[in-house]
């Protein structure tokens, strides 16, 4: 299951992670977010132990969302060694997200 990443645990779970991180920025009212949500959950299972997969509710965690320049959702950000290295905006195929994660392992 994808981790819930918040304003308060972002530093610990993302910036200090020794594994690649994929974060799904979403909101309850967002239709496309509901489409990509199950894909993110599948990736969380498939990459368990190899990567950190998390979700940030932008309505509940505005500090992280604004500090990373999230302007549209869903936005998926990829981090390696605490630094953002890639992003995808909108609904994208699972294979594209998996390929990006695999390239970071």
N, C-alpha and C positions, 0 to 999 in steps of 0.2 A: 504494500500500500504506500502511496506517495506520502511523504512527510508534510505536515502543515508548517510552513515557514512563515514567521511573523516578523514584525518590526523588532521585537525583543530577542529573537533567536537567530536572526539572519547572519550576524557576525560569526556565531558559533558553528552553525550548520553549513554555511556557504564559504565565507571568507577563510575559515580555518580548516576546511575539509582537505584531506589528502587524496580524495577521489574526485573525479570529474562530477560536476553538478549540472542538472537540468532543472530549471524552474519554470513552471507554468503560471503566468499571471492571468487571473481570471476573476469573474464576478458571477454571482448567482443569477442575475438578470440577463446575462449574455448568452444568446443562442449558440453562436459558434463555439463558445467556451464549453458548452454542454456536449458538443460534438467531439471536441478534442480530449475532453476529460477522460473517457474510457481508454483512449490510446495512451495517455500519460500513465494511467494505472497499470496497463499491460507492460509498459516499459519499466515501471517500478519493480514489477515481479521479475521480468527478464534480466534486469541489470542489478538485482539484489546482491549486495556484497561487492559489486564492481564499480557502481556509481551511486550518487545520491540523487534521488528524484523527488522533487517537492512541488508544492503548490502555494501560491500567495494570493489570498483574496484581497484584491486591490481596494475594496471598500473598507475592510477592517484594518488594512496595513498600508496607509497612504505614504508613510515615510519612506519605506523601501521602494515602493512603486515610483514615487516622484524622484527619489535620488538616482534611480536608474533610467529615468527618462521614459517611462512607460506611458505612451500616448494612445495606444489602441490595444484592445484585447480580443482574442488571446494573443499574448506575446510569450514566446518561450526563449529563455536566455540560457546560454551554456557557459559554465565557468570552469576554469582549470587553474589550480594553484591560487585560488582566490580572486582571479581576474576574469572578467567577461571576455570570451573569445569568439562568440558567435551568437546570432539571434535569428529567430523565425517569427514572422508575424502572420496571424490568421491560421486557418485550418490547413495543415500540411500533412502529407502521407506519413504513416508510421515508419516506413522504410527510410525516409529522409532523416527523421529524428534519430533512428537507430544507427544509421550510417555516421551521423555527426558524433554520436556518443562513442561508437566503436573507434573512430579516428582519434579520440582523446584518451583512450585506454592505454 
